[in-house]
Amino acid sequence: GNMGDTSGTGVAFTRDAGTGENLFNGEYLINAQGEDVVAGIRTPRQITLEGSKRWAELAQVSEEVRTADYPSLEEEMPEIYKELFDTQNKLESHYTDMQDLEFTIQENKLWLLQTRNGKRTGASMVSIAMDMLDEGMIDEKTALLRIEPNKLDELLHPVFDGDAINKARVLAKGLPASPGAASGQMVFFADEAEEWVEAGKQVVLVRVETSPEDLRGMNVAKGILTARGGMTSHAAVVARGMGKCCVSGAGGLKIDYKARTMTVDGQVFREGDWISLNG
């Protein structure tokens, strides 16, 4: 994957893991290896043109900049994209469930590394099971068995009041990595998130990107906000699994760990300031 500009790597889902929409989607990086996509170090590009346009809208990137700097795989390597698209169709039909697949491209040749049943949100779980039932891919019994009882809890997630949302001031937008609504005081370090919560406070963990050692802090936070990384980054995947609200890759944020500040559009927010996330 890191053998130059005709090589790359990516992660894809045969359907949307967040909403269940029947839309092939995923992220890739040119001249990179798999770890680079999930580590959230570089913000990855979208595999499909549709996904790329939706991403640009959320990230407030113009169409000119998107085409020049963040083209989709569909635009960049049309033949590889077609081969990948056909493969994901085949895999989903074979396993009769939404697949999470990893692939690498080495000098214009596509290699599939693995596929597994994809992790998904509660809403997506119900939506995919019903769609597959309607499409005749699975029967009613299977559709029911696809509904994990503990995930149903997620469908009862807090959401913001419509009026409150209209009155709120949007500071920055990122990717809706995990649904729900959260409000809390900003904390920049996972161990401190634990201390604050023990002291009876509500916190939102704000990081440039999260890594496995942040797990305990993520677990106690009301929500997670990251400046880098995509829908397949550590923060996004872990938050979805926990059923916790997460917004990832909010590129407009400048986070300074030393000063414990987050700067958006020249406005400085400090540790302990209240923010809300809408996943």
C-alpha positions as CSV (number, residue, x, y, z in Angstrom):
1,G,0.0,0.0,0.0
2,N,2.9,2.4,0.5
3,M,4.8,1.8,-2.7
4,G,4.0,5.2,-4.3
5,D,1.1,6.9,-5.9
6,T,-0.4,3.9,-7.6
7,S,-0.7,2.1,-4.3
8,G,-3.0,2.6,-1.3
9,T,-5.1,1.1,1.4
10,G,-8.6,1.4,2.8
11,V,-11.5,0.2,4.8
12,A,-15.0,-0.1,3.4
13,F,-18.5,-1.0,4.5
14,T,-21.1,-2.6,2.1
15,R,-23.8,-0.4,3.8
16,D,-23.7,2.7,6.1
17,A,-22.7,1.5,9.6
18,G,-24.2,4.6,11.1
19,T,-27.6,4.8,9.4
20,G,-28.0,1.5,7.6
21,E,-28.4,3.2,4.2
22,N,-27.7,0.8,1.4
23,L,-24.8,2.8,0.2
24,F,-21.3,1.3,-0.4
25,N,-18.9,3.6,1.6
26,G,-15.5,3.8,3.1
27,E,-12.2,5.5,3.3
28,Y,-8.8,5.2,1.7
29,L,-5.4,6.7,1.6
30,I,-2.9,6.7,-1.3
31,N,0.6,5.6,-0.6
32,A,-0.2,4.3,2.9
33,Q,-0.7,1.2,5.0
34,G,-3.8,0.0,6.8
35,E,-2.7,1.3,10.2
36,D,-2.6,4.9,8.8
37,V,-6.3,4.8,8.0
38,V,-7.5,3.6,11.4
39,A,-5.0,5.5,13.5
40,G,-6.6,8.8,12.4
41,I,-3.2,10.4,11.7
42,R,-4.1,11.6,8.2
43,T,-7.6,12.4,7.3
44,P,-8.6,9.8,4.7
45,R,-10.5,10.3,1.5
46,Q,-13.8,8.8,0.6
47,I,-14.1,5.7,-1.7
48,T,-17.2,6.7,-3.6
49,L,-17.9,10.0,-5.4
50,E,-21.3,10.3,-3.5
51,G,-19.5,9.8,-0.2
52,S,-16.8,12.3,-1.1
53,K,-19.4,15.0,-1.9
54,R,-21.2,14.4,1.3
55,W,-17.9,14.5,3.3
56,A,-17.0,17.8,1.6
57,E,-20.3,19.3,2.6
58,L,-19.8,18.3,6.2
59,A,-16.1,19.4,6.3
60,Q,-17.0,22.7,4.5
61,V,-14.6,22.0,1.6
62,S,-15.4,23.5,-1.8
63,E,-15.9,21.3,-4.8
64,E,-12.7,22.7,-6.5
65,V,-10.6,21.8,-3.4
66,R,-12.3,18.4,-3.0
67,T,-11.6,17.4,-6.6
68,A,-8.0,18.6,-6.4
69,D,-7.0,17.5,-2.9
70,Y,-9.5,14.9,-1.8
71,P,-10.7,13.0,-4.8
72,S,-12.7,9.8,-4.3
73,L,-11.2,6.4,-5.3
74,E,-14.0,6.3,-7.9
75,E,-12.5,9.3,-9.6
76,E,-8.8,8.6,-8.8
77,M,-8.7,4.9,-9.8
78,P,-12.0,4.0,-11.7
79,E,-11.0,0.4,-12.7
80,I,-9.9,-0.5,-9.1
81,Y,-13.1,1.1,-7.8
82,K,-15.2,-1.0,-10.1
83,E,-13.4,-4.2,-9.1
84,L,-13.9,-3.3,-5.4
85,F,-17.5,-2.4,-5.9
86,D,-18.2,-5.8,-7.6
87,T,-16.3,-7.6,-4.9
88,Q,-18.3,-6.0,-2.0
89,N,-21.6,-7.0,-3.8
90,K,-20.4,-10.6,-4.0
91,L,-19.2,-10.7,-0.4
92,E,-22.4,-9.2,1.0
93,S,-24.5,-11.7,-1.0
94,H,-22.4,-14.6,0.2
95,Y,-22.4,-13.7,3.9
96,T,-26.0,-12.1,3.7
97,D,-24.9,-9.4,6.2
98,M,-23.2,-6.0,6.0
99,Q,-19.5,-6.5,5.5
100,D,-16.6,-4.4,6.8
101,L,-13.7,-5.1,4.5
102,E,-10.1,-4.1,4.3
103,F,-8.1,-3.8,1.1
104,T,-4.8,-2.7,-0.2
105,I,-3.8,-1.6,-3.7
106,Q,-0.3,-2.4,-4.8
107,E,0.9,-0.8,-8.0
108,N,-2.6,-0.7,-9.5
109,K,-3.6,-4.2,-8.4
110,L,-6.4,-4.7,-5.8
111,W,-5.8,-7.1,-2.9
112,L,-8.5,-7.9,-0.4
113,L,-7.1,-8.4,3.1
114,Q,-10.2,-9.4,5.1
115,T,-13.9,-9.2,5.5
116,R,-16.1,-9.6,8.5
117,N,-19.7,-8.7,9.6
118,G,-19.5,-5.0,10.2
119,K,-20.1,-3.3,13.6
120,R,-23.1,-1.0,13.4
121,T,-25.2,1.4,15.5
122,G,-28.6,0.3,16.8
123,A,-30.5,2.3,14.2
124,S,-28.4,0.8,11.5
125,M,-28.8,-2.7,12.8
126,V,-32.6,-2.5,12.6
127,S,-32.5,-0.7,9.2
128,I,-30.2,-3.2,7.6
129,A,-32.1,-6.2,9.0
130,M,-35.4,-4.8,7.6
131,D,-33.9,-3.9,4.2
132,M,-32.3,-7.3,3.8
133,L,-35.6,-8.9,4.7
134,D,-37.4,-6.7,2.0
135,E,-34.7,-7.6,-0.5
136,G,-35.3,-11.3,0.1
137,M,-31.7,-11.8,1.3
138,I,-32.7,-13.2,4.7
139,D,-35.9,-14.6,6.2
140,E,-37.9,-13.2,9.2
141,K,-36.3,-15.4,11.8
142,T,-32.8,-14.3,10.7
143,A,-33.9,-10.7,10.7
144,L,-35.1,-11.0,14.3
145,L,-31.9,-12.8,15.3
146,R,-29.9,-9.9,13.9
147,I,-31.4,-7.6,16.5
148,E,-29.1,-7.6,19.5
149,P,-31.1,-6.8,22.6
150,N,-28.3,-4.6,24.2
151,K,-28.2,-2.5,21.0
152,L,-31.9,-1.6,21.3
153,D,-30.9,0.6,24.2
154,E,-29.1,2.8,21.7
155,L,-32.3,3.6,19.8
156,L,-33.4,5.3,23.0
157,H,-30.4,7.6,22.9
158,P,-30.7,11.2,24.0
159,V,-31.3,13.6,21.1
160,F,-31.4,17.4,21.3
161,D,-34.7,19.3,21.4
162,G,-35.4,20.7,17.9
163,D,-35.9,24.3,19.2
164,A,-32.7,24.1,21.2
165,I,-30.8,23.0,18.1
166,N,-32.1,25.9,16.1
167,K,-31.0,28.4,18.8
168,A,-27.6,26.8,19.3
169,R,-24.5,28.2,17.7
170,V,-22.5,25.8,15.5
171,L,-18.8,26.0,16.3
172,A,-17.5,23.3,14.0
173,K,-18.7,20.3,12.0
174,G,-17.1,16.9,11.8
175,L,-18.2,13.4,10.8
176,P,-21.2,11.8,12.6
177,A,-19.1,8.9,13.9
178,S,-21.6,7.7,16.5
179,P,-25.1,9.0,17.0
180,G,-26.7,10.7,20.0
181,A,-26.5,13.9,21.8
182,A,-24.1,14.9,24.6
183,S,-23.3,18.0,26.7
184,G,-20.4,18.3,29.2
185,Q,-17.3,20.2,30.2
186,M,-14.3,19.9,28.0
187,V,-11.5,17.7,29.2
188,F,-8.3,17.0,27.1
189,F,-6.9,14.0,28.9
190,A,-8.5,10.6,29.5
191,D,-7.2,10.1,33.0
192,E,-8.5,13.5,34.0
193,A,-11.9,12.7,32.5
194,E,-12.0,9.9,35.0
195,E,-11.1,12.2,37.9
196,W,-13.7,14.8,36.9
197,V,-16.5,12.2,36.5
198,E,-15.6,10.8,40.0
199,A,-16.0,14.3,41.3
200,G,-19.6,14.3,39.9
201,K,-19.0,16.3,36.7
202,Q,-20.2,15.6,33.1
203,V,-17.4,15.7,30.6
204,V,-16.8,15.6,26.9
205,L,-13.4,14.2,26.0
206,V,-11.7,16.4,23.3
207,R,-8.6,14.9,21.6
208,V,-6.7,15.4,18.4
209,E,-7.3,11.6,17.9
210,T,-7.8,8.8,20.4
211,S,-5.8,5.7,21.0
212,P,-6.4,2.5,23.0
213,E,-4.9,4.0,26.2
214,D,-7.7,6.6,26.2
215,L,-10.3,3.9,26.6
216,R,-11.2,4.4,30.3
217,G,-11.6,8.2,29.8
218,M,-13.8,7.5,26.7
219,N,-15.9,5.1,28.8
220,V,-16.8,7.7,31.4
221,A,-17.2,10.7,29.0
222,K,-20.7,11.8,27.9
223,G,-19.3,12.3,24.3
224,I,-16.1,12.2,22.3
225,L,-14.8,14.9,19.9
226,T,-11.7,14.5,17.8
227,A,-10.0,16.9,15.4
228,R,-8.6,14.2,13.1
229,G,-9.6,10.8,11.8
230,G,-12.5,9.5,9.8
231,M,-15.5,7.1,10.3
232,T,-13.1,4.2,10.7
233,S,-10.7,5.8,13.2
234,H,-10.2,4.4,16.7
235,A,-12.5,7.0,18.3
236,A,-15.3,6.3,15.8
237,V,-15.2,2.5,16.0
238,V,-14.9,2.4,19.8
239,A,-17.6,5.0,20.4
240,R,-20.0,3.1,18.1
241,G,-19.4,0.0,20.0
242,M,-20.0,1.8,23.4
243,G,-23.2,3.4,22.0
244,K,-21.6,6.8,22.8
245,C,-22.0,10.0,20.9
246,C,-18.9,10.9,18.9
247,V,-18.0,13.5,16.3
248,S,-14.6,12.8,14.6
249,G,-12.4,14.7,12.2
250,A,-13.7,18.1,13.0
251,G,-10.9,19.8,11.0
252,G,-11.8,23.3,12.2
253,L,-10.5,22.6,15.7
254,K,-7.0,23.5,16.8
255,I,-6.3,21.6,20.0
256,D,-3.3,22.6,22.2
257,Y,-2.8,20.0,24.9
258,K,-0.1,22.0,26.7
259,A,-2.3,25.1,27.1
260,R,-5.4,23.0,27.5
261,T,-7.3,25.0,24.9
262,M,-9.4,24.4,21.8
263,T,-9.4,27.1,19.2
264,V,-12.2,27.5,16.6
265,D,-12.3,30.4,14.2
266,G,-10.0,32.4,16.4
267,Q,-12.2,31.8,19.5
268,V,-10.4,30.1,22.4
269,F,-12.2,27.6,24.6
270,R,-10.6,26.3,27.8
271,E,-10.7,23.1,29.8
272,G,-13.9,23.1,31.8
273,D,-16.0,25.1,29.3
274,W,-19.3,23.5,28.4
275,I,-19.9,22.2,24.8
276,S,-22.5,20.1,23.2
277,L,-22.1,17.4,20.5
278,N,-24.7,16.3,18.1
279,G,-23.7,12.9,16.5
